[in-house]
Amino acid sequence: MTIRFQKRGCHMAGFSYRLNPKCVEDGYLAIVLPNIVDIPNSHCSLNLFETHIKSDTVVFDYTSLEGIQKEFRFPLTGFNEKYLEQFI
């Protein structure tokens, strides 16, 4: 699975990782990531919360159980405002 953050169609940040096929076959899929993701072989890290606020779309690229490449786009427009409303 690949996760890409975009703003106005331009790539901002992204990463990919392998999913456990057993969990996918059983119908259970949960993605738990820390807020700060260290990027291997570099001296960089990615703040996921900050990236959510600065981007307007997150794109999930994955291979279906049938072996077909698929893409799911999730809009993040207004994420900052919607998130902050919960604390007001």
Secondary structure, 3 states (H helix, E strand, C coil): CEEEEEECCEEEEEEECCCCHHHHHCCCCCCCCCCEEECCCCCCEEEHHHHHHHCCEEEEEEECCCCCEEEEEEECCCHHHHHHHCCC
